[in-house]
Amino acid sequence: MKVALLSGGSGQRLWPLSNEARPKQFLRLLRDAEGGLESMVQRVWRQLGAAGLDQDAFLAVGEKQMDLVRKQLGEGVRLIREPDRRDTFPAVSLVAAYLHSIACLPEDETVVVLPVDPYVDDRFFHTVRTLPDVLRRTGAELALVGVRPTYPSSKYGYIVPGDEAGRPPDAEALPVAGFKEKPDEKLAEELLAHGALWNCGVFAFRLGYMIGLLAERGYPVRYEELVRQYDLLPAISFDCEVVEKASRVAAVRYDGEWKDLGTWNTLTEEMGVRHVGPGIVCDRSSGSHIINETEQNVVVVGLPDIVVAVSPDGILVTDKAASPRLKELLRELAPSVPMSGERDWGNWRIVDRKVLEDGRRAVTRIVRLEAGRRLGYHLHLASEEVWTVISGTGEYALNGEFAPLSPGVVVKVPAGALHAIRAHTELEWIEYRCGRDADEDDGIRLYDEGDAAFAPASAGSAQRRSGAGRG
């Protein structure tokens, strides 16, 4: 059995902390066993390891998230790159093509697909382990995990079981008659009375089933070719495109903790602390939370059951019960470039952005490069940069010449100049970028991690570039 985790989506319901540069599943807001903070990705990967499934796991991830995954899970995690975000049917198709043509797995291999952000107890993964046997015993095309509901929710989809005549009430596998997406509360009560289960988005199939489906529809079954034709796949969910059209589907009941942490009201229930970052929640503000990524203090007085979330991208103040409406309201905001981001080498945040009189854009940001990490040789075609080192030590390469970095050093990087940076200790600098596309990523990377740029650095790093000086 192989496990494929899907890490798509930008998590707008957790704005302003989540954005295109750092989706919700990478926010470190959950308490781990040692009392520290971990992300949804880190939690589910830790649980896979405890269940002995991490060695057979792959993670399907967008190209912009690959650095984040490696930073949070390590370099050893096996990634399946998605060229674009196009919903779960294209993502699962890409997973199947990869396992078929790159990993060269046999067609009778069971593939289990699950989202990367479920909040479950460890028993959930023991239920997942039963899915290959369910496929074998029932002859089903697909096997699902359904959660036994605790209340008639209108927020979730439901798996409607078929005729159970002759089956004991605790039978492992149930035939599936159909599905109902987010019913109203009255219908949800009726579904519960008939034994319906919450659909938690976990399904299993034999690899040959999915490869055959792709071939039947005329899609490539080799990974590289499917990547090239990825935009031809319909942007639709796997549930709508495959599960609801399958003729034989079975489901396994999971009777344990399960929660979708996609909204602020559900996430704060599992945080374990009342505030993260600078802030105070007074005693009369019961049930309220502060999540603050800035250095400004936030104080909540006399307001129960609210969430105050603050980041460089914006400020949110919401009643917990109303927080699921956030995604709907964000449609009224003009699209904006993320004001902060996290990468495998460190992080950055924009502190100022403006358009100059001549039409050029100017962006100022704080960049932090972790000790021992490097930004490889690259150049910017349409913008120039000026760096002012705040703290730490390191060295930089500029058009093949090398010089040290320390607090107070100022470096000018003209447009089109090749440059790279290496941090000896944690290095932080102010970066001012000015040009036609200064607020976009116009960089062209030539060497990964700067290995080629810094190969001779140990011998020649004492030479100072004339464009550097002390401010």
N, C-alpha and C positions, 0 to 999 in steps of 0.2 A: 504494500500500500504506500502511495505517495500522497503527500499533503501539499496543496497549493493555497497560499494565503493571498487574498486580493487586497491591495493597498491603494485603491483609487479614491477619488473624491477630494474636495477641498475643505469639507467640513464647515460650511458657512454658518451652521447653527451655533458654532462656538466662536464666532466673530466677537471681539477683534483679535483674539489670540491666534486663531487659525486663519491662514490665508493660502494663496497659491504656493508661496515659498515654504510654508510649514503647515501642512494639513493637520486636522485634529488628532489623528492617531499618533503624532509625534510630540504632543504636548505632555510634558512631565508634570502631571498633576495627581497621580495616584500613589498612595503609600505602598512601599514594598515591605517585605518581611523584616528588614532592618530599620524601618522607620524613615528611609529616604524617599525620594520621589522618582517614579518611573512613568513611562508613557504607556499607552494602550498597546503599541507594538512590542515594547519590551516585556510587558506583562504576559501577552499571549505567547511570545517566544519562550519565556521562562516556563510557562505551563506545558508547552510542547516538549521541552526538555525533560520536565519532571515525568511526563508520560512516555518518554523514550521515543518521541516522534520527530525530534528536531533534525536528526540525521537523514530523515527521509522527506524533509520539508523544503519547498521552494517558495519564493515570494515574488509575485508579479507586481511590478512597480513602475511608475512613470519615470522617464529619464531624469526629470528635475528632482525626484525624491531619492535617487540612488545614493547620493552622498549622505543624506540623513539616515538611511537604513544602515549603511556601513558604520556610521558613527555610533548609532545606538545599539546595533546588534553585533558589530565586529566585521572584519573582512571576510570571514569564512562563510557567511550566509550566501546561499545560492540564489541569484536574482534572475528573473525573466523580464527583460526590458520591454515596456510598452511604449511605442513611439508617440502615442497620443492617448488622451482619456476619452473613451468612447463607450462607456457602460460595461456591464458584466458579460454580455454575450461575446463581444470581441475579445475581452480579456481572457475568458475561459478558452476560447478558440486558440488564442496565442499560446496559452499554457499547454494545451493538447498538442499543438504543432511542435512546440519545444521538446516536450517529453518524448514525442514520436521520432523526430528527426535529429535532435541534438543529443538528448540523453539516451536515445535508442532503446526505449523500454518496450517490452512485448505488448501486444494488443490486449492481452487478458489482464494487464496490470490495472488495479483499482486506483482511481484518482479521486481524492476527497478535496473538495473546494470549500473554503470557509472565509468569511470576512476577517480582517486583521484586528477588528476592534470589539469583539464580544466580551462582555464582563460576565464570566462564568466561574464556577468552582472546578476543581481538578477532576471531578467525576465526569464532567462533560466530555473530556477527551477519551475516557474509557468507553463512553457511548459511541464516540466517533470510531473507535477501534472495531466496533461490531459491524460497520457498514459493508466491508467486503463479504462477510459471511451472509449478510442479508441479501446482497445481490445474488450470491450463489444459490441460496435456499429458495428464494422467491422467483428467480428468473426475471426480475424487474430490469428495466432499462436504466432506471435511476433510483437511488435510495436517499431519502431525506432524513434529517433530524428535526423533530418537532418538539417544542417545549410545552409541557403541560401548563396551561394558563393559570394564573393566580387570581385574575379578575377579568371582567369583560372589557378589554381594551379596544378602543377605536383607532389606536396608533399603529397596530401591527397587522400583517397579513396572516391568514389562517389556512391551515391544511385541513381539508374536510375528509375524514376517513370514509371508506366504503363499507360494504356489508361485512360484518364480523361474525356472521353465523358460523357456529362450530368452533370458534376460536376462544380460548380462555381469556379472561379480561386482562391478564398481564402479558399477553403475547408480545414478543419482541417486535415483530414487524406487522404493520397494518397496511392493508390496501388503501390507496388514495383515490377518492372519487373526484376531487376537484379542489379549487382554491377560491378564497374570498379575500380581496385586498381591502384593508382598512374599513370594515363595516361600521355602521353606527352602533351605539351601545346596545340598543334593543336586539338587533340582529346578532351582535356578539354574544349576548346572553343565550340566544337560541343555539348558536354554534357550540358554545360550551356544553349545553345540555346534550348535544349529539356527539360529544367527545372530540371536538375539533382541537387542534394544536396550533400554537403560535409558530409561524414559519420564520426560523432564525437564519435562513440563507445558507444552510449547510447542505450540500448534496454530493453524492458519489456516483461515478459511472466507470465502466471499463473503458480503457483508453481507445480500444477499437471502435466502440460505439460513437465517440465524438469524432474520431478521424473519418469514419464512414459517413457521418452526417455532413462534415465539411466537404468531402469529396462529392457527395450526392448533390450539394448545392453549388458546386463549381468553384469552391474556394481552395486555395493552395493548402497542402498539408505539410509542407516543409516550412520551418520557422522563418528562414531568411526571406523567402518569397512572400510569406504572409505579412511580414513586417513591411515589405515594399508596397503591398496592396492593402494595407491596414485601413486606409480611408474608404475602401469599398465595402467594408463590413457595415451592416446596419448598426447604428448607435441605439441599442435596445438591451433590456435586461435579459439575462439567461433564463429567468423564470418565464418571461413572456414568450421568448423565442424558442425555448426547448422544453422546459419542465411542463408547462401547461399544455403542450402539444403531444407529449409522450403518451404512448398507449398503456404502458405498465410502469407504475410508480409505487414504491413502498415507502413507508415512513417508520422511524423508530422513535418511541417516546423518550424524552429526557425529563426526569422529574427532579429538577434541582435549580440552583440559582442561575438566572440569566437576565441580563439587562442590556438594553441599547443605550450607550452613553453618548448619544449624538446630540443631546441638548443640555443646556446649563442646569436645568432642574434635576435631571438624572445624574449628570456628572458630579455635581456638588454633594449628592447623597453618598458617594463613595470616596470622596477626597480624604476624609479623616481629619481635616483641619479646617478652621473657620476662615483663615486668610493665608494667602501666599504672596510674599512681597510686602513692602511697607504699607501698614494700615492698622486700623483699630476698629473692631466691631463691638459696640457697647452692649451691656447685659440686656438692655431692653430691645435689642435687635435680634431676637431669637430666630434661628434658622437662616440668618443672612451670611453671605460669603463675600470676601474680597479676593480677587485674583489680579495682581498688579505687577506688570513687568517693567514699570518705569521706576525712577528714583523719587518720584513725588509721593507724599503721604496721602492716603485716602482714609477718611473717617466716616463710619456709618452710625448715625444716632437715631434711635427710636423708630427704625424702619424694619419690621420683621419680614422674613421670607423673601428677601431680594438678593440679587447678584449684581455686584459691581465688578466689571472686568475692564482693565486698562492696559493698553499696549501702545507702541508707537503708531499703530494703524487707527486707533480711535478709542472711544470710551463708551461702554454699555452700562446702562442702569435698567434692570428689568425685574419685574415681579417674577418669581420662579414659575408660577403656573402659566404665565404668558410667554415664557421664553421660547417654546416651540414655534411661535409666530415669527421669530427673528429672520429666518431665511426669506420669508415672504416680504418683510419690510425692507430687506437689503436690496431688493430689486429697484427700489426708488433711489438708491444712492448711485452716483456716477462711478463707473469702474475706475479703480486706482491701482497704481503700482504698489506692491507691498512695501511697507516702511521698515521692515526688519526681516531677517532670515537667519537660518542656521544651516551650516554646511559641515562636512566631515572635518574640515580644517579649522573651524572656529565659528564666528558669527559676525553679523553686521547690523547696523541700524542707521537709518537716514535721520539726520537732525535738521536738514534744511533742503528745500527744493524750490527753484524759481526759474522763470523765463526772463532772460536779459533783454534789453532794448533792441539788440541786433537780432533777436530771434533764437539765439543759442540758449541751451538749457544748462543750468548749474545745479549740481547736487553735492551736498556735503554729508558724509557719513562717517561713523566710527567703526573701524574694522578691528577685530581681535583674531590673531593667529596663534594657535596653541603651540606650546614649546615643541620643537622638533618637526613641526609641519612646514610645508612649502606650498607656495602658489607657483605653478609651473610657468615656463616661458610663454608669454602671450602678448598680444598687442591690441590696441583699440584704434580702429581706422578713423573714427570721426570725432574723437574727444581726446583732450589732454588731461593730465592729472598732476596734482601737487600733494605730496604726503608730508605730514608733520608728525613725527614720532612722539607719542605721549609717554610710553613706558615700555620697558623690556629691551632686549638686545637681539640682534640678528644681522643679516646681510642681504644685499640686493644685487641683482644683475641688471644692467641697462646697456643694451646693444653690445653685449659681450664683455663689458667691463664690470668689475666688482668693487663693492665698498661696504663698510660696516654700517649698521643702524643702531642708534641709541637715543635716549630722550633728548629732544631738541633738534635732531637732524631733520632737515627739510630736503626733499627730493622732488625735482621737476621731471615729469615724463611726457615728452611731446607726443602728439598723435602719430601713430605708426611706429613708435619705438618699441623694440622688444624688451620686455622686463619680467623679472621674477623676484620672489622674496622668500627667504628662509628665516624662521624664528629659532634662535638659540634658547631663549627663555620666552615665556608668554609675551607676545609683542602686540602693542596696541597703537594705532595711529589714526589721525584725522585725514580723510581722503577727500579732496576737492576735485571734482571732475566737471569739465566744462566742454560743451560741444553740441552738435546738432542732435545727437542721440545719447546725451549723458545719463539720462535716467533709464536707459535700456541696456541690456547685456550685449554690447557690440564687440565683445572680446573674441579673438581668434586664438585658440590654444594650440601651441606647437608641440610641446612636450609635456607629458603627464608628470605631475608632482615636482617638476623642476630638476629631475635627475641630470639631464643633459646640460642644463644651464649652470648647475653648481658642481659639475664634475671637476673643474680645475680650481674651485673656490678656495680650497685649503692653502694653495700655493700663492694665489694672487689676490686674496680678498683685502689686502692692506691698501691697495691702490684706490684712492678716492676719486670718484667721478666729479668733474668740474661743476655739474649741475646740482650738487648737494652742498649744503652748508648748515650752519647753526642759526636758528631764529633768535 
